[in-house]
Amino acid sequence: MSLFEFPLPDIGEGVAEGEVVEWKVKAGDVVAEDDILCEVMTDKATVEIPSPLPGTVKEIRAEEGAVTPVGAILLTIEPAEGAHIPTVAQHGDHADAPAPAEEPAAAAAATTGDAVADAGALAALETQRPEGQRALATPYTRKLAREAGVDIERIAGSGEAGRVTPADVEAYAAAAAGGPAPTAAPAPVSIQAVARGPGELETRIPIRGLRKKISEKMHASKATAAHFTYVDEIDVTDLVKLRRELKTEVAELGVKLTYLPFIMKAVIAALRRFPTLNGLTDDARQEFVVKHYFNLGVAVDTDNGLIVPVVKNVDQLSMLDIAREVTRVATDARNGRSKLEDLQDGTFTITNAGNIGGLFATPIINYPEAAILGVHAIKQKPWVVDGEIVIRDIMYLSISIDHRMNDGATGAYFMNHVVALLQDPRRLMLEL
């Protein structure tokens, strides 16, 4: 049987290449279908690449640290006897972007009868394929079906050429379980530790993985966007008091209430007044793009580097829902489990260095977005109120904007509105 050349599959929308971070196999290893072959880092996330068939690894074509285009050969596999040989289209062209996978508990419910399957819904989602014909699906979609405990060969595909998509699998699994299923996240991102060898005066670390993506993005931002930063200080004494009053009550609901949900609500209100800050510059098409939805990125400092997960449709969420989502995406980022969809489609970014210290900073724009807000530490300071010096809770805010798309005055007016809302958080109720 001839060797199967396995190309790097499409990992997600807009992803043209990936860096091989770590191989999980070597030449000579025997692998089963869906065994993890390697981890690949894109500019959006680190994803695991599963084997499309059982067999023996013959040759690794892409070294760790190599940037590999989608469609380039990663390795060759000698198929096991009787193994179905997938077509390249199943594993390269137009592959589906990863979608949330179902937890084993939900899959168990679907197969053990703990939930009642909707027979009518299942029938509408099923198909009967000719004998010997295998469902057209990417490795990720097959893995999703396996984890959901459903037979992908029975699922009708809604994608191009009848491809079974992650959405098809989710719909089928939900119908089988009698309801929607929870999600699971990809595996953690690996990181190379810095160790000093005997007698070493310096340590050289290859620029790869997430650090490389951060380096490239920061360089692109500073080299392309015309940065302008505006800083203001704000009396948040009333906000501190309000959060303190609500914190315990909210904790009883299982939610951690930080200052960030209040800030995000204030940002949404200000973006509605100054919409050109909620967008980006499309340099390729020479267009300014104003977004009419509000997806706020939240910069998270992790052991592996800076990651910016995105809370989607913030304007449609309650304060508690925002708090829950911030906790979820930040926790996943710190644990290296961010899903691709949680790292895409941001319209404005907030970076919070308040827990680290310092006075204020001039944040670098999350290019190609139009602006980024820096949130800094709250400190008690003498403050003049009605002609008297009193101790108040004071915080600095800083906003960096791309001066090509917005004038400095726009950033200042935006900041004035955010400051007014946070100094009197009751006004947030009038804005929503």
C-alpha positions, 0 to 999 in steps of 0.5 A: 500500500502506498504512503499517505502524505498528510498535509496541514489541514485548514485550521480556521477561517483566514488561517493560511499557515501554522507553526509546528510547536511540538510533535507528539509522534516520531518515525516508526510510531504506530498511530490510530485514527484521531491520535494526536500527531502534533500541535500547531500554532496559528495567529489565533490559537494552538490546535492539535492535529489528529491522524486521519487514519491508522498506520505507521509514521514513516517520515516527519516532513516539517520540523518543530518551529517550522512555519508550514502553509496550509496544504504543505505535507506534514508527514507521511503515514503507511496505512494499516491494512484495510484502512480507509484512505482519506482524500486530500479534500477531506483534510486540506481544502475548505476544512471547517474551523474548530467549533466547541466540542461536547463534554463526555458527560453530555455524550453519555447522556445521548447514548445511555438514555439519560436524555430523550432523543428527538426522533423526528429531529434526528431523522431530519439530520440523518442520511444514508450513504452508499456502501463504502462511501465515507462522510466528507469531514475534517479530522477536527469534525470527526474528533468532535463527533467521537467525543459527542458519542455520535456516528458521523457516518449517519450525519447529513452534511450541510457544507460544500459538496456535502461536507459534515461541519461541526455545526452539523455534529452539534445539531445531531448530538443535541437532537440525540441528547434531547437538548443543547450540549456543553463545550470543551476546549482544546489542549493547553499551549506548551511553553519552553522554560528558560534554564541556565546551563552550567557556565552559561553567560546567556540563554538563547531562546528560539522565537517561536510559538505564541511569543513569535505571534505576539512579536509579529503583531506588536511590530505590525502595530507599531510599524503601521498604526499611528499611535496617539495616547490620552491619559486621565485620572478618575475618582472611582470612590462611588464605583469602589463602594458599589462593587463592595456592596454587590460583591458578596451578593453576587458571589452567592450566585457563583459569579466573581464581580470585578471592576471590568464589567462596569468598565466594559459597560461604560466603554460600550456606552462611549463607543455608541457615541463615538463609533469610529473607535469601534472598528479597524483600518483595512490597509489592504483595501485602504478602507476604514471599517466601523463595526456595528457590533461590540466584541470587546477583547480582554488582554490576559497575561498568561505563563505563555504570553499575552493573549486577547480573548474576546467577549462577544456582543457585550452590549447584549449581556447583563452585568452578571453575564459579562462577569461570567464571560470574562472569567471564562475566557480569561481562565481558558486563556491562562490554562491554554484552552482558548477556543478559536472563536474566543480569539476572533472578531474583536472590535475594541480591546481593554488591557488591565495592568492594575493588579501589577502596579505602576501609575499608567502605561501607553498601551499598544493597539491590538492592530488592526483595531482602532483603539485600546483602553488601558486600565490601571491600579486604584489607589487612595490619594488626597483629592479636592472635593467641594474645596476640601482635601479628602481621601478618595479612590483614584484610578488612571485610564489611558487610551491609545488610538490609531490617529489615521482613523481618529483624531486625538479629540475623539479619543479625549471625548470618548474618555470623558464619557467613560470617566463620567460614567465610572465616577457616577456608576448609577448613570450606567443604568441610563445608558443601557 
